[in-house]
Structures are given as structure tokens and as C-alpha cells.
Amino acid sequence: MKRIALALVVCTTTAYADTTIVGHVTDPHGGPVDEATVYITGDAGLETVVKTDKQGGYRATVHRAGAYSVMFAFGSSRSSTKITVGDGGTASVDGMLGAGGEVIEVHDPLKPPVNPKPITDPLVIPKYSDEAVLTDKWTKAWLLLDVSERGEVTRVKFLKRPGLDLDETALKHAFEQKFEPARDEHGRPARSYVVWPVEWPSYWWLQKRFGVMNRLPRWNGMVPLTHLPPCAGSGPLALDSIDPVYRDCSVPDLSKADASERWLTRR
């Protein structure tokens, strides 16, 4: 079982009341599963990871209302479910684990004492492909970056591929990222893993709204969330809208941190 620490680079500007998610993890016979790992992922990526106690119970905190994916893992077994929570209060979701495939387990602490910090601009948009421009689709890649003690990206694994002939562009862009390295409890540079998004908004939406095609706006700061297109799958597309496009609101699929996607090295 490989143990890794993940650091998720996400910027937020709005405060919300914390919500507590609680539940129990059991085996197929109803017995408690001690030391199972519970991953909770929201629209901004990985929110938190907690362990179950001897009674199979767990308690986790998320910092905003919305939809979350909850994945339960123990040894080679995993299962997942979804939950929508309100702002504040407590929500409950239980899980059951049986036999399953290989999984990489993320152990506490989730983050190193000092997280890696991006040096390159995380809002840069890589070059659009012809297909992305012609189809005018909004897409996003999620990647797992293996960041060395020198702050260099040494390996990359896709958690979500962007499609639209942008896979190679996303890969090249990921290897171009530079970080101030993470530091361990003794202040020494440390290797770390970073969950990293690369986003291409609808080409013509971005041009019409901002006239700049190489940099993302700050959604929660410069751009009110109410001015953004709806998320894909949220309902029928309003063709008479000023923004007749869907936004890619996807989250990283952490199950692909295991053997289902291979590590890629710089070419």
C-alpha cells in the first residue's frame, strides 16, 4: 500500500458556515470497519480526509454548502456515494466496504506542515486547440502532480482528461509548473503531491466577456458567480441566453490516483 500526502491548491474568497458530515462504515455483515479512510470531495476538489474509529464512525467538516462525493476505502476495497449538504448543521452518510480493487490510501496528515506554493501563474490558460474553439465547449483537466524537493514537477497522472484534443497541451502545461517546495516538520524541503486543475472556458464566451484569451478571471472575486454559465448537467441550456454554453464544474476523480491511470514523465 503506497502512502502519499496530497496538497490541493484552491483559492476562495467567500466565508460559509461549516457543516459536519458524520456516518459509519461497515462490512457486508454489518460489522464496523476500523481505520477506514473517508475522502470527501466538493466542487473545489478534495475537501478533507478522515479515518473511522473502532466503531466504524467518522466525523468530517466541510466549509460550504453544496454537493459532495464521499469515497470510503480500506485496504483493497472502496465504495462511494454522493451527498448534498446545507450551510451549517450536520449531515449523515454511511458506507459499506467489501472486496475491491487496488487503492492508494491517503494518510494523515493530509498536507505537509508547509504546503507547496505555485510560483508560475495558476490562472494562465494554455493554448486552445482548434476543436475547443470550433465546438466552443468549456472543459477542464484535473491532474495529480508529483512535486520534488526542488519544487519541480517530475511526474503527472490524469485524474480527468480534458478531451477536445487538449490532453497533450494539459500535460505540457503541468510540467511547466514551478512551486516553492513543501517543507516537513523540520523545515526541510519535502516531496509532495498536488491536485491541479487546468481549465479552458468557452472560447467565445471568454472573448465576449473579457476579450482576453490567455488568463482565467477570478471567479469568486472579479466575476460574480451569478454571471457564470450554468454547470453542465444542471438543466436545459437556454439558447436565448447571453451565454448559451455550459460550464465545466467537474471535480477530480480521486479513484484514478490508483493503478487505473499510469504516471507520465516528461518527454
PEBEL-V828313 format. One record per run of one state. SS is the DSSP state (a for helix, b for strand, c for the rest). FROM is the first residue (numbers start at 1). TO is the last residue. If there is no record, write none. Layout:
SS/FROM/TO
SS/FROM/TO
//
This chain:
c/1/2
b/3/4
c/5/5
b/6/8
c/9/18
b/19/27
c/28/31
b/32/32
c/33/36
b/37/42
c/43/44
b/45/51
c/52/56
b/57/62
c/63/65
b/66/74
c/75/76
b/77/85
c/86/89
b/90/92
c/93/94
b/95/97
c/98/104
b/105/106
c/107/113
b/114/114
c/115/116
b/117/118
c/119/123
b/124/124
c/125/129
a/130/135
c/136/138
b/139/147
c/148/151
b/152/160
c/161/166
a/167/175
c/176/177
b/178/180
c/181/181
b/182/183
c/184/188
b/189/190
c/191/191
b/192/200
c/201/202
a/203/210
c/211/214
b/215/215
c/216/224
a/225/227
c/228/230
b/231/231
c/232/246
b/247/247
c/248/253
a/254/257
c/258/263
b/264/265
c/266/267
//
